[in-house]
Amino acid sequence: MVFHRYFVLPWLFAITLVLSSCRGGAAANPAAPTPSPTVANASSKSDSNFLPSAAEGFEVRLWAEAENARSLAVSPDGRHVFVGTRAGVVHKITVVDGEASQVEVFQEGLNGSNGVCFEGSDLYVAELLRVVKYSAAKGFEPNSEGEVVLDGLPDERHHGWRYIKAGPDGRLTLSIGAPCNVCERPDDERFASLCSFLPDGSDFQVIARGVRNSVGFDWHPASKALYFTENGRDMMGDDIPPCELNVLPQGQPLTHYGFPYFWGDNQPDPKFGKKAPKGTYQEPEVNFQAHVAPLGCHFPKHSRWESSLKGKLVAAQHGSWNRSTPVGYQVVVVDLTTPEKSVTPLLSGFLGSAASGYPVSGRPVDIAELSDGTLLVSDDGGGKIWAVTPKKS
């Protein structure tokens, strides 16, 4: 059965582009288009023979099946991959010689279970209201007891799927989305932000404001700058506002990225733009096509990627729902080594053709890297994890 997560909206009014405004005086630039997906054999997710199309020079294969697979966390010893979901379950995959040998339930009955990461040898799981640490010293047995290191997070479920990752500074970064499509919530500064705290839960700080909803980030291997994706607001038509890739340079003080006042390059929101407090608002590093829904992103680090992906960011585009013609449903490479910062497909074919009614075979979510450099891509639409490697010559 084809799993559709978009629908066609009958637009009741025309959207007129709002006039440019200034976030510090820079001129507006058009959104950089994201290439359309290359259609492989259109297939439903129940088709066991479905395989995404890989860009030239790359190979893709099915690595594991894990229902509702979303965030990925690879243990430092390479023996396990933990998989967060939106179903209150965290899967544990045992890895032998780089291959998935066993998939089992690690935790269940959680209040949100999207975010998983390692800091040192310990696993952290970000639920809606709390972050729990599972100590490697106690083993990772199914339903083992963890330690709550952070509690009392906002209980709004709109954009409540937490994403968490450990940075090069030994701190944990956590995203807390806006509890709405577009709104102001001055009552709680944690909404629409990225936050940082120590592994024991102390020294909690907001490090980035005005971030509508980020479900993926990683640190540049050389500069240590934090790159993060951001999903743009809905209900403004097919082509605005762009989704974004943002950057927070190492050591930069608290920065505001525009939401709900601005989107893209200096574009004021029609409802909230005139309410923007005076100040500087950071523009995106890259504007993705509207509604592609960028989620997880990763800088490949293994030497096997030296000639193809060094200094480039691999990002999952989960795919649109708020668009008359669906877009996204692919994994892309953002080339940050050139001024153009081009965006090209790495994996495509999850979205079928218009002639067949745009069947959806999968929805990419997160990207992680095994110790041998294999890139893992989670797919919550198909309940699968794909492995990407350089093509053998």
C-alpha positions in Angstrom: 0.0 0.0 0.0 1.4 3.4 -1.0 2.1 5.6 2.1 1.1 9.2 1.2 2.1 11.9 3.7 1.1 14.9 1.5 -2.1 16.2 0.2 -3.1 18.7 -2.5 -4.5 21.9 -1.0 -7.0 24.0 -3.0 -5.5 27.5 -2.6 -8.2 30.0 -1.7 -6.2 33.1 -2.3 -3.1 34.2 -4.2 0.1 34.8 -2.4 2.0 37.9 -3.3 5.7 38.1 -2.6 6.3 40.4 0.3 8.7 43.3 -0.2 12.3 42.8 0.8 13.3 44.0 4.2 16.8 44.1 5.8 18.4 41.8 8.4 21.4 44.0 8.7 21.3 45.6 5.3 22.1 42.8 2.9 20.3 42.5 -0.4 17.8 39.7 -1.0 18.8 36.7 -3.2 16.6 34.2 -4.9 16.3 30.8 -3.2 18.7 28.3 -4.6 16.7 25.6 -6.4 17.0 22.0 -5.3 17.2 19.6 -8.2 14.1 17.5 -8.8 14.4 13.9 -7.7 15.4 11.4 -10.4 12.5 8.9 -10.6 13.6 5.3 -10.1 11.0 2.6 -10.6 8.0 4.0 -8.8 7.1 1.6 -6.0 5.2 1.3 -2.8 7.0 0.8 0.4 5.7 -2.8 0.5 7.8 -3.7 -2.5 10.8 -5.6 -1.1 12.7 -5.0 -4.4 12.6 -1.2 -4.1 16.1 0.4 -4.2 16.8 4.1 -4.3 18.9 5.5 -7.2 22.4 6.5 -6.2 24.3 9.3 -7.9 27.2 8.4 -10.2 30.2 7.2 -8.3 28.1 5.8 -5.4 26.3 2.6 -4.5 23.3 2.0 -2.2 22.0 -1.1 -0.6 19.5 -2.1 2.1 21.4 -2.4 5.4 18.6 -3.0 7.9 14.8 -2.8 8.5 13.6 -0.9 11.5 10.0 0.3 11.8 9.7 4.1 11.9 13.5 4.5 11.7 14.5 8.1 12.3 17.5 9.4 14.3 20.7 7.3 14.2 23.5 7.0 16.8 26.5 4.8 16.2 28.4 3.6 19.3 32.0 4.6 19.5 33.1 1.0 19.4 31.1 0.4 16.3 29.2 -2.5 17.8 25.7 -1.0 17.9 23.5 1.5 16.0 20.6 2.9 18.0 17.6 4.1 16.1 15.1 6.6 17.4 11.5 6.7 16.2 8.3 8.7 16.7 6.5 5.6 18.1 7.9 5.6 21.7 10.5 3.0 20.7 14.3 3.0 20.3 15.7 0.1 18.3 19.2 -1.4 18.9 21.0 -2.9 15.9 24.0 -5.1 16.6 26.7 -4.7 14.0 29.1 -7.4 13.0 31.8 -6.8 10.3 30.0 -3.6 9.3 26.7 -5.4 8.7 23.5 -5.4 10.7 23.2 -8.8 12.4 20.3 -8.3 14.8 17.6 -5.7 15.2 15.8 -5.6 18.6 13.8 -3.2 20.7 16.0 -1.4 23.2 13.4 0.9 24.9 9.6 1.2 24.5 6.7 3.1 25.9 8.7 6.4 25.8 7.1 9.8 25.7 8.7 10.7 22.3 11.8 8.9 21.2 13.2 10.6 18.2 16.5 11.9 19.5 19.5 9.5 20.1 23.2 10.3 20.3 26.4 9.2 22.0 28.6 11.3 24.2 31.6 9.3 25.0 30.5 5.7 25.5 27.1 6.7 26.9 23.8 6.8 25.0 21.4 9.8 25.4 17.8 9.6 24.4 15.8 12.8 24.0 12.1 12.4 24.8 9.5 15.2 24.7 10.0 16.3 28.4 13.4 14.9 29.3 16.8 13.6 28.3 17.9 10.1 29.6 21.4 8.7 29.8 22.0 5.0 29.4 25.5 4.1 30.7 27.7 1.8 28.6 29.1 0.5 31.9 25.7 -1.0 32.7 25.3 -2.5 29.3 22.6 -1.8 26.7 20.2 -4.6 27.6 16.6 -4.2 26.4 14.5 -2.0 28.7 17.5 -1.3 30.9 17.1 1.6 33.3 18.6 5.0 32.5 19.4 8.2 34.4 17.4 11.3 33.8 19.9 14.1 33.3 17.5 16.8 32.0 13.8 17.2 32.8 11.1 19.8 32.4 11.3 20.5 28.7 8.3 22.2 27.1 5.3 19.8 26.8 4.0 21.2 23.5 3.9 18.4 21.0 3.8 20.5 17.8 7.4 20.2 16.6 8.1 18.3 19.8 10.3 15.6 18.2 13.7 16.4 19.8 16.9 16.0 18.0 20.1 15.7 20.0 23.8 15.4 19.2 27.1 15.7 21.0 29.5 18.4 19.8 33.3 18.5 19.6 33.3 20.6 22.8 31.9 17.7 24.9 28.5 19.4 25.2 25.1 18.2 24.0 23.0 20.2 21.6 19.2 19.9 21.6 16.6 21.4 19.3 13.3 22.7 20.7 10.9 23.6 17.9 8.3 26.3 17.7 4.9 25.0 19.1 3.1 26.2 16.0 3.3 26.8 12.2 4.2 30.5 12.9 3.8 32.4 16.2 5.6 34.3 19.0 6.0 32.6 22.4 7.8 35.0 24.6 6.6 33.1 27.7 9.3 30.4 27.1 12.7 31.4 25.5 13.4 27.7 24.8 10.8 27.5 22.0 12.3 27.8 18.4 15.8 27.4 19.6 18.9 25.3 19.8 20.1 24.6 23.3 23.4 23.3 24.8 24.2 21.6 28.1 26.8 19.5 29.8 26.4 15.7 29.8 25.2 15.7 33.4 22.4 18.1 32.4 23.9 21.2 34.0 24.8 24.6 32.5 21.7 24.6 30.2 22.0 27.5 27.6 20.1 28.7 24.6 22.7 29.1 21.9 20.5 30.0 18.8 17.1 31.7 18.7 14.6 32.1 15.9 15.0 28.5 14.7 11.5 27.3 13.7 12.2 23.6 13.7 15.6 21.9 13.3 15.7 18.1 13.1 19.3 17.7 12.1 22.8 19.3 12.7 26.5 18.5 12.6 29.8 20.2 13.2 32.2 21.0 10.4 35.3 18.8 10.9 37.8 21.6 10.3 36.1 24.9 11.5 33.9 23.2 14.2 31.1 25.5 13.1 27.6 24.1 13.8 25.5 23.5 10.7 21.8 22.9 11.1 18.8 22.4 8.9 15.6 24.3 9.4 12.1 23.7 8.1 10.3 26.8 6.8 6.7 27.7 7.7 3.7 26.3 5.8 0.6 27.8 4.2 2.2 30.4 2.0 2.0 28.6 -1.3 4.2 26.2 -3.3 7.4 28.2 -3.6 7.8 30.3 -0.4 9.4 30.3 2.1 12.5 28.3 1.5 13.7 25.7 3.9 17.2 26.5 5.2 20.7 25.4 6.1 22.1 27.6 8.8 25.5 27.9 10.4 26.6 28.9 13.9 30.4 29.6 13.9 32.4 28.3 16.8 32.5 30.8 19.6 29.8 33.0 18.1 27.5 34.5 20.8 23.8 34.0 21.0 22.4 34.4 17.4 18.9 35.0 16.1 18.0 33.2 12.9 14.8 35.1 12.1 11.7 33.1 13.0 8.9 34.1 13.2 9.9 37.6 11.8 12.0 36.7 8.7 12.7 33.8 6.4 15.2 33.2 3.6 17.3 36.2 2.7 15.8 39.3 4.3 12.2 38.4 3.6 9.7 39.6 6.3 6.9 37.3 7.3 3.6 38.9 6.2 2.1 38.5 9.7 5.1 39.0 12.0 7.7 40.9 10.0 6.6 44.3 11.2 6.8 43.0 14.8 10.5 42.2 14.7 12.6 43.6 17.5 15.5 45.8 16.4 18.6 43.8 16.0 20.6 41.6 13.7 19.1 38.5 12.2 21.4 35.8 10.7 20.7 34.8 7.1 20.8 31.2 5.9 24.0 29.6 4.5 21.8 27.9 1.9 18.2 28.3 0.8 16.6 24.9 -0.1 13.5 24.7 -2.2 10.3 25.4 -0.2 8.8 22.4 1.6 11.5 19.9 0.9 11.7 19.4 4.7 15.5 19.0 5.4 16.1 16.9 8.4 19.3 15.1 9.4 22.7 16.2 8.0 26.2 14.9 8.3 29.8 15.7 7.3 31.4 12.5 6.0 34.8 12.1 7.8 36.3 8.8 6.7 39.3 8.8 4.3 37.2 6.9 1.7 35.3 10.1 1.1 38.4 12.2 0.6 37.9 12.6 -3.2 34.1 12.9 -3.3 32.6 14.3 -0.1 35.3 16.0 1.8 34.1 19.4 3.2 30.6 18.7 1.9 27.4 18.2 3.8 25.0 15.3 3.2 21.4 16.2 4.1 18.2 14.2 4.1 15.1 15.9 2.6 12.1 14.2 4.2 9.7 15.5 1.5 6.7 17.9 1.3 3.2 17.7 2.5 2.1 21.3 2.1 2.6 21.6 -1.7 0.4 20.9 -4.8 3.3 19.1 -6.5 5.5 17.1 -4.0 9.2 17.8 -3.7 12.1 16.5 -1.6 12.0 12.8 -0.8 15.8 12.5 -1.5 19.2 12.8 0.1 21.4 15.7 -1.2 25.0 16.8 -1.1 25.6 20.5 -0.3 29.0 21.5 -1.6 30.3 24.0 0.9 33.7 24.1 -0.7 32.6 26.5 -3.5 31.0 29.9 -3.3 27.9 28.6 -5.2 27.2 26.0 -2.5 25.5 23.8 -5.0 22.9 21.2 -4.0 22.9 17.9 -5.9 21.1 14.6 -5.4 22.9 11.7 -3.7 19.9 9.3 -3.3 16.6 9.7 -5.2 13.7 7.7 -6.4 11.7 7.6 -3.2 9.1 9.7 -5.0 7.4 8.2 -8.0 6.3 9.9 -11.2 3.4 12.2 -11.7 1.9 9.7 -14.2 1.7 7.1 -11.4 0.3 9.6 -8.9 3.5 10.3 -7.0 3.7 7.1 -5.0 6.1 7.4 -2.1 8.5 4.6 -1.4 10.4 6.1 1.5 11.2 9.3 3.4 14.8 10.0 4.3 15.4 11.3 7.9 18.9 11.0 9.3 22.5 10.2 8.3 25.2 8.5 10.3 28.6 7.0 9.5 30.0 3.6 10.5 33.7 3.3 11.4 34.5 2.1 7.9 32.9 5.2 6.4 29.7 3.6 5.2 26.9 6.2 5.4 23.7 5.0 6.9 20.4 6.8 5.9 17.3 6.2 7.9 13.9 6.1 6.1 10.8 6.3 8.3 8.4 6.0 5.3 9.8 2.6 4.4 11.0 1.5 7.8 14.5 0.9 6.4 18.1 1.9 6.8 20.1 2.3 3.6 23.9 2.0 3.3 25.8 4.3 0.9 29.4 3.6 -0.2 31.7 4.7 -3.0 31.1 2.7 -6.2 33.6 -0.1 -6.7 35.8 0.4 -9.7 
